[in-house]
Amino acid sequence: MPSFIHIGAVDSLENIHILELNSPFPVLYAARCMRESDTMFLLAILQEENHVRIYMPEINDKELQDNLILAINTRSEKYNLIYKGLSEGAHGFHLVHIHDT
């Protein structure tokens, strides 16, 4: 898969109810996409009960985005996405590095 993809629609907030609060979900793939406003997002694609879902944690640092995209897609590092719930009108996510022991 390429590191950068263009996606017209992201099914994140419609399916937010799938994520359990504070439960880790493995990140399978990450990319950037162009939206109508040309805003760039880091995408984390998760698998939950054999379904692929796309979520958009807010990570605005482009160097950090590049590093995460490379690490996730090359499988050199593993991450979980943790849904933190709705706060002040925005859905919160934590991207957590999994340290192999």
Secondary structure, 3 states (H helix, E strand, C coil): CCCCCCCCCCCCHHHHHHCCECCEEEEEEEEEEECCCCCEEEEEEEEECCEEEEECCCCCCHHHHHHHHHHHHCCCCEEEEEEEEEECCEEEEEEEEECCC
